[in-house]
């Protein structure tokens, strides 16, 4: 059990968490791409029409928020994927540090000095 002055990690569980987080990130990327595919439109021939007041009002209210949401979904997916990678690498680093410490203890014949 770790107290406030000690950091403890179970490397294999950190690595597993990184893998799961990466899976979530990959799924988020797929969802973001699906959103793109399902809501893509040709600005030269928009589904809301053109040339009248209703079409122009819809365009003013829809185009920028749509682009903002699209960009935010991709940014969120990228951030989750990056967090997964960093967690995975941290777990691998914790494992290496733990192995190095155990080796140093065994080779040095002791613990803290």
Residue, then its C-alpha position, 0 to 999 in steps of 0.5 A: x500500500x502506498x502512502x503519501x511519500x511513496x509511489x507504487x505501480x504494478x507495471x503489468x497493470x499500467x501496461x494493460x491500462x495503456x492498451x485498453x486506453x488505446x483501444x478506446x482511442x482507436x474506437x473514438x477515431x472510428x466514431x469521429x470518421x463515421x461522423x465525418x462520413x455521415x455528415x459530409x456535404x458539398x458546400x457548393x450543393x448543400x443539402x439545405x439548399x441555397x439562394x434563399x433566406x432559410x438556406x442562408x440562415x441555416x448555413x450561418x448556424x450550421x457550418x461553423x458548429x459542424x466543423x468545430x464538432x468534427x475537429x473536436x471529435x478528432x482532437x479527442x480521439x487523438x488525445x485518448x490515443x496519445x494518453x494510451x501510448x504514454x500510459x503503455x510506455x510508462x508501464x514499460x518504464x516502471x517495469x524496467x526501473x523495477x527490474x533494475x532496482x531488483x538487480x541492483x539490490x541483488x548485486x549490491x547485497x542490500x537495500x537503502x543506504 
